Amino acid sequence: MLNRLTIQNIALIDSAEIEFSEGLNVLTGETGAGKSVILDSIDFALGAKADRSMIRSGTDACSVCAEFSADDRAVDEVLRELDIEPEGTLIISRELTADGRGTLKLNGCPVTAAMLRRVTSLLVDVHGQSEHFFLLKESNQLKLLDSLAGAPVAEKKEKVKALLAQRKSILAELSRLGGDEGERDRRMDILRYQIDELSRAGLKEGEEEELKGKRERFRNAERIREGLAEARDLLLADGGSTDTARGATRALSSIAKYDAEYAALSDRLEGALVELSDIAESVGDLSDGLDLDEREAERVEARLDEIKTLKKKYGGSVEAALKFAEDAERELELLIHSGELFERLTQELAALDDGLFKACVALTDARKRAAEGFTKRVIGELSTLNIPSARFEVEFGEYGPEDVAKATSEGLGSVRFLFSANAGEPLKELGKIISGGEMSRFMLAVKAQLSSIAGIGTYIFDEIDAGIGGKTARVVAEKFCKISAGVQLIAVTHLAQIAAFADREFLIEKRETEGKTFTRIHEVKGEARTRELARLIGGGAESAHVLAHAEELLAEAKAYKNSL
């Protein structure tokens, strides 16, 4: 539930802190005082789209901090998926600056609005006159219906899930076999072509690097020729390096007998002369044997182009292309001998699809049985809410054996909640109901049935009492009281009948100070609460009669709550 809400610089609120309680929390105040600002602030904290217009005039930023107690397995699972360790308490802090930048943190960890909504959608259900909320989503309608049905539906969903796993396994095996006979033949033709192409190419690891080396030599042939010629001249020409080294060797040999160091130098130079002579000979051989055949150069370029094309087609490298060829040969071998196995798997799939269809039908039947009692109870609630001609149905989408391939773990077919408030009017989807008052009362009737099932800890109603009064207002108040026995409920109201049932009531007032307007929020208790109920009853008049009526409403509400 929502324990504390702290607001800074939103609309007319410069600073406010509200501590909510369990049960029914009611917000009252004159029209325009700022009640909707509080709900907008909660919505902002829940991950709604940020709007810079909400920042209080004359300030640079606004912020909201919402503290929830959340001991719920589903919430904990989502938190762990977001790498946030569950602590039993959730603190959401969000700030928006005038230049459109914002920060959003969940228990001190930065998150996106989408990440936040994954958590808050499990915590709070906000219902306003023009807002989409939990039960408008068909997926949530199905979830709630399954919760109502309990074990019978849960068992059938497990069976559907198991059959789907088997079907997935068979399809994977069939896919490995190449599909039906025609598909297998086409696949084998492709594989044979690919294997033949790679076989004829005769790719070898290291060949490409060797060819690139040859290409470089061809491209730099003139430079190579000139370099070899120059080196040969310097080494072998008269007076070249070899002659010079030979002369130095003779000079040292002539004095070697006079000192061991001279002898050592003579030996070293003689070895160098041998190496130098060998190098000179090798340079001469390379120069004489230099072959720069243009046709060979063209062959190298053509082969490199071929290798490049095959690499592009078969994996990006020679190694990948060779691996592709190996895999293709194995796959071809499997397909050649797959006819019998394919036939057996096809028969297994047909039998499994038949069983899966029957399991989906059984699941739908269980849901229909649950829906029948649920809709009757909701219609009964609506009759007490002054909608005597209300109709409520759960529509199940049609499907047949041909739709088995579309089956999911939720089965087959769609589920939609349909409603009509007036006699002679057609049933419509919840999202297409026009009257906000009718929508509000319908949702109140549904939530009276589902508040203990949906898993939501906090329900928020924005002026659900629009367009009602008298006896209906009393019934709505009693419904609020029943719902709030199991979950936290926060409601904005203009009706004294509803405010009287509050476990905690907050008055929102607009005041002017030094030429500026501020919204102030404070809890009303004791005599102040009686006076606020009197204001709601009499529009500001605090006559003895109105005050007595307010006290009477409080006494009746207390007696009703004690009777539960």
C-alpha positions in Angstrom: 0.0 0.0 0.0 1.0 3.7 -0.4 2.3 4.8 3.0 3.6 8.3 2.3 3.5 10.8 -0.5 5.9 13.9 -0.6 5.2 16.6 -3.2 7.5 19.5 -4.2 6.5 22.3 -6.6 3.7 20.7 -8.5 1.0 23.1 -9.8 -0.2 25.1 -6.7 1.5 22.8 -4.2 4.9 24.1 -3.1 5.4 21.5 -0.4 3.2 18.7 1.0 3.5 15.4 2.8 0.6 13.0 3.1 0.7 9.9 5.3 -2.0 7.5 4.1 -3.4 4.6 6.2 -4.9 1.2 5.6 -8.5 1.1 4.6 -10.4 4.1 3.1 -8.5 7.4 2.6 -10.7 10.2 1.4 -9.7 13.5 -0.2 -12.2 16.4 0.0 -12.2 20.0 -0.9 -13.7 22.7 -3.1 -13.6 22.3 -6.9 -10.3 23.6 -8.1 -8.6 23.3 -4.7 -6.1 20.8 -6.0 -7.4 17.3 -5.3 -6.6 16.2 -8.8 -3.1 17.5 -8.4 -2.5 15.0 -5.7 -3.7 12.2 -8.0 -1.6 13.6 -10.8 1.4 13.5 -8.5 0.7 9.9 -7.6 0.4 9.1 -11.3 3.7 10.9 -12.0 5.4 8.7 -9.4 3.9 5.6 -10.9 5.6 6.3 -14.2 3.2 8.4 -16.2 4.5 10.7 -19.0 6.2 13.7 -17.7 4.7 17.2 -18.5 6.7 20.3 -17.8 3.5 22.3 -17.3 3.0 20.6 -14.0 6.0 22.4 -12.5 4.9 25.2 -10.2 5.3 28.7 -11.7 8.5 30.4 -10.7 10.4 27.2 -9.9 12.9 25.3 -11.9 11.9 21.7 -11.0 9.3 19.5 -9.3 9.6 16.2 -7.5 7.5 13.5 -6.0 8.5 10.7 -3.6 6.1 7.8 -2.9 6.8 5.2 -0.3 5.0 1.8 -0.6 5.0 -1.3 1.5 5.1 -4.2 -0.9 5.3 -7.8 0.4 4.3 -9.5 -2.8 5.9 -12.3 -4.7 5.0 -10.9 -8.2 6.5 -7.5 -7.3 9.7 -9.2 -5.9 10.1 -11.2 -9.1 10.0 -8.1 -11.3 12.4 -6.3 -8.9 14.9 -9.1 -9.2 14.6 -9.0 -13.0 15.5 -5.3 -12.7 18.5 -6.2 -10.5 16.9 -4.5 -7.5 16.9 -6.5 -4.3 13.4 -6.7 -2.7 13.3 -5.1 0.8 9.5 -5.0 1.6 9.5 -1.3 1.1 9.6 0.6 -2.2 10.6 4.2 -2.4 10.0 5.9 -5.8 11.6 9.3 -6.3 11.1 11.3 -9.5 12.2 14.8 -10.5 11.5 16.9 -13.6 13.3 20.1 -14.5 12.0 23.0 -16.5 14.3 22.1 -19.4 12.6 18.7 -19.7 15.3 16.6 -18.0 14.3 14.2 -15.3 15.6 11.6 -12.9 13.7 8.4 -11.8 14.9 6.1 -9.0 13.5 3.0 -7.4 15.0 2.2 -4.0 17.9 4.5 -5.0 18.5 2.6 -8.3 18.1 4.6 -11.6 15.3 3.1 -13.7 13.3 4.1 -16.8 9.6 5.0 -16.8 8.9 1.7 -18.6 10.8 -0.3 -16.0 9.0 1.5 -13.2 5.6 0.8 -14.7 6.4 -2.9 -14.6 6.5 -2.6 -10.9 3.8 0.0 -10.2 1.2 -1.8 -12.4 1.3 -4.5 -9.7 0.9 -2.0 -6.8 -1.7 0.5 -7.8 -4.9 0.6 -9.9 -5.9 4.2 -10.7 -9.3 4.9 -11.9 -10.3 8.3 -13.2 -13.2 9.4 -15.4 -11.1 9.3 -18.6 -8.2 7.0 -17.7 -7.2 3.5 -18.9 -6.4 1.2 -16.0 -5.8 -2.4 -15.0 -9.1 -4.0 -16.1 -9.3 -2.3 -19.5 -6.5 -4.6 -20.8 -7.9 -7.8 -22.1 -4.8 -9.7 -20.9 -5.6 -8.5 -17.4 -9.3 -9.5 -17.8 -8.2 -13.0 -18.7 -5.8 -13.0 -15.7 -8.5 -12.0 -13.3 -11.0 -14.5 -14.7 -8.4 -17.3 -14.3 -7.8 -16.2 -10.7 -11.6 -16.4 -10.1 -11.7 -19.9 -11.6 -8.9 -21.1 -9.4 -7.6 -24.7 -9.6 -9.8 -26.0 -12.4 -8.4 -23.5 -14.8 -4.9 -23.7 -13.4 -4.7 -27.4 -14.0 -6.0 -27.2 -17.6 -3.5 -24.4 -18.3 -0.7 -26.6 -17.1 -1.9 -29.4 -19.5 -2.0 -26.9 -22.4 1.5 -25.7 -21.5 2.9 -29.3 -21.5 1.4 -30.1 -24.9 2.8 -26.9 -26.3 6.3 -27.9 -25.2 5.9 -31.3 -26.9 4.6 -29.6 -30.0 7.6 -27.2 -30.1 10.0 -30.1 -29.8 8.3 -32.0 -32.7 8.3 -28.9 -34.9 12.0 -28.3 -34.2 12.7 -31.9 -35.3 10.6 -31.5 -38.4 12.3 -28.2 -39.2 15.7 -30.0 -39.0 14.3 -32.6 -41.5 13.4 -29.9 -43.9 9.6 -29.8 -43.8 7.4 -31.8 -46.2 8.7 -33.9 -49.2 8.6 -30.9 -51.6 10.5 -28.7 -49.2 13.0 -31.4 -48.5 13.7 -31.9 -52.2 14.2 -28.2 -52.7 16.5 -28.1 -49.7 18.5 -31.0 -50.9 18.9 -29.3 -54.4 20.2 -26.2 -52.7 22.6 -28.2 -50.5 24.0 -30.2 -53.4 24.6 -27.0 -55.3 26.4 -25.4 -52.3 28.5 -28.5 -51.6 29.5 -28.8 -55.3 30.4 -25.1 -55.5 32.6 -25.3 -52.5 34.1 -28.6 -53.6 35.1 -27.3 -57.0 36.6 -24.2 -55.4 39.0 -26.3 -53.4 39.4 -23.8 -50.6 42.4 -24.2 -48.4 43.3 -22.5 -45.1 46.2 -20.1 -45.6 45.8 -19.9 -49.4 44.3 -16.4 -49.4 47.2 -15.0 -47.4 49.7 -16.6 -49.8 47.8 -15.2 -52.8 47.8 -11.7 -51.3 51.6 -11.9 -50.9 51.9 -12.8 -54.6 49.6 -10.0 -55.6 51.8 -7.5 -53.7 54.9 -8.8 -55.5 53.2 -8.4 -58.8 52.0 -4.9 -58.0 55.5 -3.9 -56.9 57.4 -5.8 -59.6 59.4 -2.9 -60.9 60.5 -1.8 -57.5 61.5 -5.3 -56.7 63.5 -5.7 -59.9 65.3 -2.4 -59.3 66.1 -3.3 -55.7 67.6 -6.7 -56.6 69.7 -5.2 -59.3 71.1 -2.5 -57.1 71.9 -5.0 -54.3 73.6 -7.4 -56.8 75.7 -4.5 -58.2 76.8 -3.3 -54.7 77.7 -6.8 -53.6 79.3 -8.4 -56.8 80.7 -5.4 -58.8 84.4 -4.7 -58.8 85.2 -2.8 -55.6 81.8 -3.8 -54.2 81.1 -5.0 -50.7 82.4 -8.6 -51.3 85.8 -7.3 -52.7 86.1 -4.9 -49.8 85.4 -7.6 -47.2 87.9 -10.0 -48.9 90.7 -7.3 -48.8 90.0 -6.7 -45.1 90.2 -10.4 -44.4 93.7 -10.7 -46.1 94.9 -7.7 -44.1 93.9 -9.2 -40.7 95.2 -12.7 -41.6 98.6 -11.2 -42.2 98.9 -10.0 -38.6 96.9 -12.8 -36.9 100.1 -14.5 -35.6 101.1 -11.5 -33.5 98.1 -11.4 -31.2 95.1 -13.7 -30.4 92.7 -10.8 -30.6 93.8 -10.1 -34.2 93.3 -13.8 -35.0 89.8 -13.7 -33.6 88.8 -10.7 -35.6 90.3 -12.4 -38.7 88.2 -15.5 -38.1 85.0 -13.4 -37.5 85.6 -11.4 -40.7 86.2 -14.6 -42.7 82.9 -16.0 -41.5 81.2 -12.8 -42.5 82.8 -12.9 -45.9 81.4 -16.4 -46.4 77.9 -15.2 -45.4 78.2 -12.1 -47.6 79.3 -14.2 -50.6 76.2 -16.5 -50.0 73.9 -13.5 -49.9 75.4 -12.0 -53.0 74.9 -15.3 -54.8 71.2 -15.5 -53.5 70.5 -12.0 -54.7 72.0 -12.9 -58.1 69.8 -16.0 -58.3 66.6 -14.0 -57.4 67.4 -11.4 -59.9 68.1 -13.9 -62.7 65.0 -16.0 -61.8 62.6 -13.1 -61.3 59.4 -14.1 -63.2 56.6 -11.5 -63.4 54.2 -13.3 -65.8 51.2 -11.1 -66.3 49.0 -14.1 -66.9 50.0 -15.5 -63.5 49.1 -12.1 -62.0 45.6 -12.2 -63.6 45.2 -15.8 -62.3 46.0 -14.6 -58.7 43.5 -11.7 -59.0 40.8 -14.0 -60.3 41.4 -16.6 -57.5 41.2 -13.9 -54.8 37.9 -12.6 -56.3 36.6 -16.1 -56.2 37.6 -16.6 -52.6 36.1 -13.2 -51.7 32.7 -14.2 -53.3 32.6 -17.6 -51.5 33.5 -15.9 -48.1 30.6 -13.5 -48.6 28.2 -16.3 -49.4 29.3 -18.8 -46.7 30.2 -17.1 -43.5 32.8 -14.3 -44.0 36.0 -16.4 -43.8 37.6 -19.4 -45.5 37.3 -21.3 -42.2 33.6 -20.5 -42.0 33.1 -21.6 -45.6 34.8 -24.9 -45.0 32.7 -25.4 -41.8 29.6 -24.6 -43.9 30.5 -27.3 -46.4 30.9 -29.9 -43.6 27.5 -28.9 -42.0 25.9 -29.0 -45.5 27.1 -32.5 -46.2 25.8 -33.7 -42.8 22.4 -32.1 -43.4 22.2 -33.5 -46.9 22.9 -37.0 -45.5 20.2 -36.6 -42.9 17.6 -35.4 -45.5 18.4 -38.3 -47.8 17.4 -40.7 -45.1 14.7 -38.6 -43.4 11.5 -39.8 -45.3 10.5 -42.4 -42.8 11.3 -40.3 -39.7 9.4 -37.3 -41.2 6.3 -39.4 -41.7 6.4 -40.6 -38.2 6.8 -37.1 -36.7 4.0 -35.8 -38.9 1.6 -38.4 -37.5 2.7 -37.6 -34.0 2.1 -33.8 -34.6 -1.4 -34.5 -36.0 -2.3 -36.5 -32.9 -0.8 -33.9 -30.6 -2.6 -31.0 -32.3 -5.9 -32.9 -31.8 -5.1 -33.3 -28.1 -4.0 -29.7 -27.8 -7.2 -28.4 -29.4 -9.3 -30.5 -27.0 -7.2 -29.2 -24.0 -7.9 -25.6 -25.2 -11.6 -26.3 -25.4 -11.6 -27.7 -21.9 -9.8 -24.6 -20.7 -12.3 -22.3 -22.3 -15.2 -24.3 -20.8 -13.7 -23.9 -17.4 -13.4 -20.2 -17.9 -17.0 -20.0 -19.1 -18.2 -21.7 -16.0 -16.3 -19.2 -13.8 -17.5 -16.3 -15.9 -21.1 -17.2 -15.5 -21.1 -16.8 -11.7 -18.9 -13.8 -11.9 -21.1 -11.8 -14.2 -24.2 -12.6 -12.2 -22.6 -11.2 -9.0 -21.4 -8.1 -10.8 -24.9 -7.4 -12.2 -26.3 -7.8 -8.7 -23.8 -5.2 -7.4 -24.8 -2.9 -10.2 -28.5 -3.1 -9.4 -27.7 -1.7 -5.9 -25.7 1.1 -7.6 -28.7 2.4 -9.4 -28.0 0.7 -12.7 -31.0 -1.7 -12.7 -30.8 -2.5 -16.4 -27.1 -3.2 -16.4 -25.8 -6.2 -18.5 -22.4 -7.6 -18.1 -21.0 -10.5 -20.2 -17.6 -12.1 -20.8 -17.2 -12.7 -24.5 -15.1 -15.6 -25.7 -13.6 -15.5 -29.1 -14.3 -18.4 -31.5 -11.7 -20.8 -32.7 -11.4 -24.1 -34.4 -8.9 -27.0 -34.9 -7.2 -25.0 -37.7 -6.1 -22.4 -35.1 -4.0 -24.8 -33.1 -0.8 -23.3 -34.4 -1.8 -20.0 -32.7 -2.2 -21.6 -29.3 -0.2 -20.1 -26.4 0.2 -21.0 -22.7 -3.1 -19.1 -22.2 -4.9 -21.4 -24.7 -6.9 -20.3 -27.7 -9.4 -17.5 -28.3 -9.8 -14.1 -26.8 -11.6 -12.9 -23.7 -13.3 -9.5 -23.4 -15.5 -7.9 -20.8 -18.6 -6.3 -22.3 -21.0 -3.9 -20.5 -24.2 -2.0 -21.2 -25.8 0.3 -18.6 -29.1 1.0 -20.3 -32.0 -1.2 -21.5 -32.0 -1.5 -25.3 -28.3 -0.4 -25.6 -25.8 -2.9 -27.1 -23.0 -4.4 -25.1 -19.7 -2.6 -25.6 -16.0 -3.1 -24.7 -15.1 -1.4 -21.4 -12.8 1.1 -23.2 -15.7 2.3 -25.4 -18.2 3.0 -22.6 -19.1 6.7 -22.9 -20.5 7.7 -19.5 -17.8 8.3 -16.9 -20.3 7.8 -14.1 -21.5 4.5 -15.4 -17.9 3.4 -16.0 -17.1 4.3 -12.4 -19.9 2.4 -10.9 -19.3 -0.6 -13.2 -15.7 -0.7 -12.1 -16.7 -0.4 -8.5 -19.0 -3.4 -8.8 -16.2 -5.4 -10.5 -13.6 -4.4 -8.0 -16.0 -5.3 -5.1 -15.7 -8.8 -6.5 -12.0 -8.8 -7.5 -10.2 -6.6 -4.9 -9.0 -9.7 -3.1 -7.9 -11.5 -6.3 -6.2 -9.0 -8.5 -3.2 -8.7 -6.2 -3.3 -4.9 -6.3 -2.7 -3.3 -2.9 -4.0 0.2 -3.6 -7.0 1.3 -5.5 -7.5 5.0 -6.4 -10.8 6.5 -7.5 -11.1 10.0 -8.9 -14.6 11.4 -8.3 -16.3 8.0 -8.8 -19.4 9.6 -7.2 -20.0 11.9 -10.2 -23.7 11.9 -11.1 -24.9 10.0 -8.0 -26.5 10.9 -4.7 -29.0 9.9 -2.1 -29.4 6.2 -1.6 -26.9 5.3 -4.4 -24.2 7.4 -2.6 -24.8 5.4 0.6 -24.4 2.1 -1.3 -21.2 3.4 -3.0 -19.9 4.3 0.4 -20.7 0.8 1.8 -19.0 -0.8 -1.2 -15.9 1.4 -0.6 -16.0 0.2 3.0 -16.1 -3.5 2.0 -13.4 -3.2 -0.5 -11.1 -1.2 1.8 -11.3 -4.0 4.4 -8.9 -6.0 2.3 -7.0 -3.3 0.3 -6.1 0.3 0.6 -8.5 2.7 -1.1 -7.9 6.3 -1.9 -10.8 8.3 -3.2 -11.6 11.9 -4.2 -15.2 12.7 -3.4 -17.7 15.5 -3.1 -20.2 13.4 -1.2 -20.6 13.5 2.6 -22.0 10.0 2.6 -18.7 8.6 1.2 -16.5 10.9 3.3 -18.2 9.8 6.5 -16.9 6.2 5.9 -13.3 7.3 5.7 -10.7 5.8 8.0 -8.6 8.9 7.3 -9.8 12.1 5.6 -7.7 14.9 4.1 -9.0 18.4 3.3 -7.4 20.1 0.3 -7.7 23.9 0.4 -6.5 26.8 -1.8 -5.1 29.9 0.0 -3.5 33.2 -1.0 -0.4 34.4 0.8 1.5 37.6 -0.2 -0.1 37.6 -3.6 0.6 34.0 -4.4 -1.8 31.0 -4.4 -0.9 27.8 -2.5 -2.7 24.5 -2.1 -2.6 23.1 1.5 -3.4 19.5 2.6 -4.1 18.5 6.1 -5.9 15.7 7.9 -9.2 16.5 9.4 -10.2 14.9 12.7 -12.8 15.4 15.5 -15.0 18.5 15.2 -13.0 19.6 12.1 -14.2 16.5 10.3 -17.8 17.1 11.3 -17.6 20.7 10.0 -16.1 19.4 6.7 -19.0 16.9 6.3 -21.4 19.8 7.0 -19.7 21.8 4.2 -20.2 18.9 1.8 -23.9 18.5 2.9 -24.8 22.2 2.9 -22.3 23.9 0.6 -20.7 25.9 3.4 -23.6 26.5 5.8 -22.9 25.2 9.3 -26.4 25.3 10.8 -27.2 23.2 13.8 -29.3 21.0 11.5 -26.5 20.4 9.0 -24.0 19.7 11.8 -26.4 17.3 13.4 -26.8 15.5 10.0 -23.0 15.3 9.6 -22.7 13.7 13.1 -25.5 11.3 12.2 -23.6 10.3 9.0 -20.5 9.6 11.0 -22.4 7.6 13.6 -24.1 5.5 10.9 -20.8 4.9 9.1 -19.2 3.8 12.4 -22.0 1.4 13.1 -21.9 -0.1 9.6 -18.1 -0.7 9.9 -18.6 -2.3 13.3 -21.2 -4.7 11.8 -18.8 -6.1 9.2 
